[in-house]
Amino acid sequence: MKGFIFYRIGTYLLLLSIGFSAILLMSFLSIALAHPQLLFECFLLASYILYSYTSYRFMSRGMINQLSFKKSFKGFLRVNCFGTLVMALIIFINLGYLLMKPDALDKTVEDFISNNNIDMSHEALTELLRKTSIGIGIFFSLVTVHVFVTLKLIKKYAYLFDDQA
């Protein structure tokens, strides 16, 4: 287990982020009732939250304590891995679009300022959104690495998944 110190740190960082993600999911769900096209994003966010928890459970219960799981847990973990990868892919596509077409962000900020009573300047809000998007992109690049490592570890610790657990 000593070789997996970065995996452990990454798993604990994921656990820190799911509190914020759960609050975000609750607000998305209330908005999704009026706009059903947001349900897919809600599903992906729920998948990320469930992945974060199940990867922690896999690490703490399976890898460290060598306790076994049901085969259904393996499937559940893998499905949430793939849902998290789809979410990361969408975030990377949006980030790429944002960085390649900064005028689209400017137009979005102009529309946002004109529709809401905001005391921030156009430049400050644009820079804030750009830096936030880059930060989220960096975080989800680490999440993507964590997902691929988890998929490899599922294969390595395949003996932990049986029907009797």
N, C-alpha and C positions, 0 to 999 in steps of 0.2 A: 504493500500500500504506500510505501515511501515514494515510489516513482510517480504517484498520482497526486502530488501536492497541488499542482496547478489546476487539476480537475476538481479537487476539493475546494480550492479558493473560488473557482468559477461557479461551482454549485452553490456556495454560500452567497455569492454575489447575485445569483439568480433568485435565491430566497429573499434577499433584501428588496429586489425589484418587484416581487409579486404583490406586495401590499399596495403600491402605487398602481400597478396594473389592474388589481381587483377593483379599486375605486374607479379607475378609468372604464372598466367593463360595466360597472353599474350605471355610470352616466351614459355610456353608449347604448345600453339596453333600453334605457328610458327614451332616448332619441330614436332608436331603431323601431320602436312601436309606431312612430309617426312616419318614419322613412325606412321601409323594409330593405332597401339596398344596403343598409349598414349591418344587416344580420350576418353577412359573410365575414366582415371585419370583427364582429363580436365573437363569431365562432373561432377565428384565428387567434384572437386575444385570449379566449378561454383555453384554447389548445396550448398556448404559450404558458399560461398559469399552471395548467395541469402538468405540462412537461417539466416545469421547474420543480414542482412538488414531487413528481414521480422519480425524477432523476436524483433528487436528494434522498428519497426513500430507498432507491436502488443502491445508492452509494453507502448510506448509513446501515441499512439492514442487510443488504446482500454482500457488498464488497468488503465491508469492515467486519461485520458480525457473522458473515457466512450463513445467514438464514435463508431458507428457500422461499420462493414465490410460486403462485399459481401460474400456469402458462398464459392465462388471460391477462395477467399483469404485464408480461412481456409484450403481448399484442397492444395493450393499452399504451405502454411506454413508446412503442415504435410508431403508433398512429399519431401520438402527440409530438414525436420527433418530426414527422413529416409535415404536420400542421405548422409547427414552428419554423421549419425551413421555408414553407410557402409564405408565411408572414415576413420572414427575413428577405425573401426574394422580392416581394412587393415593396418593402422599405428600400431596398437597394435600387430598384427601378425608379421609384419616386425621387430618391436622392440624386441619382444620375440625371434625371430630367431637370431637377432643380438646379444642379450645378451647370448643366449644359445650356439651359434657357433661363438665365436670371431675370429676363424681362417678364416671364410668366409669374415669378414670385412678386415682382414689382406691381403687376396688375392685380394680383390677389391682395396684396397689402393695401393698395389704393381702394379697392372695393370694400375691404374690411374697415378701413378708417372712415370711408364715406357712409357706411351703413351703421356704424357704432360710434359712440362718443368716447374716443380714445385720446388721452393726453400725450401719447408718445409721438415723436416725429416719424415720418415715413422711413427715413434712413435707419433710425434706431430700431424700429420694429422689423424692418427687413433684415438687418444684421442679427438681431436676436433669433429670428426664425431660421436664418441660414446656419448660425452656430449650433442651435438646438438640433437641427436636422443632421448636421455632421456628427454631433455627439451621439445621437440615436443610431446613426449608421455605424459608427465605431463600436458601440455597445453590441449591436446585432451582428457585427462581424465576429465578435468574441462568442456570442451565443451560437452562431453557425459552427464555429470550431468546436464548441462544447457539444453540440448535437452530433457531429460526426464522431467525436471521441466516444460519446455515449453509445452510438450504434456499434462501434468496434468493441466496446466493453461488453455489450449484450452478447456478442458472439463469443468473446473470451470467457465470460462467466455463464455460458449456456447451461452448465450443470446446476445452476441455482433455480432453474425454472422447471418444475415438474407438476404433475396433476395432484399429488398428495398434499401439497402445502396448504 
